[in-house]
Amino acid sequence: MILHRYFARRFLVSFLGVAGIFFLIMLSSELVEQLRRFSSSAASFTDLLVLSLLRIPEAIYEILPLVMILSTIALFLSLARSSEMVVTRAAGRSALKALLAPVFVALAIGIFSVTVFNPIVAGTSKEFETRNDALRGTSSVLTIGSSGLWLRQGNDESQTVIRAQRANLDGTKLSNVTFLTFASRGNPDRRINATSAELITGAWILKGAKSWDLTAETTAEATATSHVELSVGSTLTPDQIRDSFGTPSSIPIWELPAFIDRLQTAGFSAQRHLVWFHKELATPLFFVAMVLIGASFTLRHQRGGRTGMMVMFAILLAFVIYFIRNFAQVLGENGQLPVILSAWAPPFAAIGLAMGFLLHNEDG
């Protein structure tokens, strides 16, 4: 038990050290990038530093598998260089048992990443997008809530808020829709209810519409008009609506199931979010796979110049597994693979491959 605690502590220190190095490198590069992007704006250095710090958690979260395998390689190379692994074997402990502590720590880090760090990343990503949009003068045009979906369009003269019960996959066809137009001074001046609305270039085409003039001196109902078909000008494009969904990573994993339900209720496809959700749940197993892959090439006693070759093979195999995982995610998002298979197959396959290497090296 003491030996397991020792290996666990060494691995955790190695992981934190590698993560800290990446944090400093990425913070420096991100700050330089923000300075370049906003060089012509009035943003202060403090604003750009805060923007960079908000961007770093998401960037670190994306490279955690790389951090995991580099930490594993650093740990076992250190143990081999100090002959501690040789002493451990001489004391009757097998190399596979020595892996229990690093695997347990990797599993714990994976669970912590999904349950705690993921919501932090989602919060900082959302705040980054908000501050970035504020500095650029842009904003999201679509929000999905329990009461349906909400769109916003407008210009310097007026703003229009659009609420609909349902929509098609790209948000260009709405049903049970309400348009509420506000003048530049902030007062509502027109309301339109329609059974359906379709976005074409430069306008919404409303069918079964009823319009109320809210600026009339008489009651709004007295001046209400009905239209079989009505055209309302629009500044929106289908690309703007699709981009407003944001990425699944900007939603905390605890809120993702409810968000998926709202997407499906509103009529949108939630395939991308479902794949992301299951991929996040499989993250702890993927971290375990990275530890096993790193150990399978560096656990044996290193001799001469083979160390560099083994490290290179471990890193290359990790990148191949990482690429396969991302490729499977894309196939899952496109519907070419089942959601469960695209998210869970790569970690299990990587664990099986690494265990095969370990058993072959240790038992022949």
C-alpha positions, 0 to 999 in steps of 0.5 A: 500500500505504501508503494502504491501511494508513492507511485500515485504521488509521483504520478500526480506530481508529474501530471501537475508539472507537465500541465503547468508547463503547458499552461505557461506556454499556452498563456503566452501564445494566447496573449500574443494572439489576442494582442494581434487580433485586437491591435486596432481596437481600444481594448486594454492590456488587462482586457486581453489578459483576462480574455487569454486567461478565459481561453486557457481552461478550454485549451488545457482541457483539449490537450489533457490526453497529451498531458496524461501520456507525457506524464506517464512517460516522465514518471516511468523514465524517472523510475527507470533512471533511478532504478526504482522499478528494478528494486520494485521488481526485485522485491516481488512486485510485478510491473503490472501491479506497479501500474495500479496506482497511476491508472487509479490516479488517471481514472480519478483525474478523468472523473474530476475533469468531467464532473468539475473541470468541464463545468468550469471550462464551459463557464469560462468558454461562455464568458470568453465568447461574451467578452470577445463578442463585446469587444468585436461588437457582435452577439448571438442571435439565437437562444433555446429555452424551455418556452421555445426558441428565441431569435433577434434581428435588427439594425440601428432603427429597430430591433425585432425579437422572434419567438417560435415553438419549433423550427427545422434543423437549420432554423430557417422554418419556424412554426407558431411564431411571434414577431415583436418589433421595438423602435430605436427608443425601446418602445414596442411598435408592432406585433405579428403572430403567424402559424409559420415563417420561412427565412429567404434572402433578406426577409421572413415569409409569414403565413396565416399572420395577424399584425397589431400596430402598437403605436396606434392611439386606439386599441391594438385589436381595433387596427389589427390586420390579417394576412394570408402571407406577409413579408417581414424584412430580415438581416439574418442568414441561415449561417448566423442562426446555425453559428448561434448554437455554439459548441457543445463544450460551452455547455456544462455536462450537468446541463447537457441532457436538458439542453439536448431535450430542448433541442429535440423539442424545438425540432433541431438535431441534437446528434452533435451534442449527444456524441459530445456527451458520451465522449465526455463520459468516456474521458476517464477511460481514455485517460487510462488508455493513455497511461497504459500506452505510455507504460507499455513502451517505457515500463521496461528497463531502458537500455542505451539509445532505445529510450528515445525510440520507445518514447517516440513510439509511445507518443506516435501511438497516442496521437494515432489513437487520439486521431481515431477518437476524433475521427469516430466523433466526426462519423458519429456527428454525421450519423455514420456511426451509432453514438455509443460506438463512436464515443466508447469504442476508441477508449476500449480499443486503446486499452485492449491494444495497450494491455496486449503490449504490456502482457506480451512484454511482461509475460512473453 
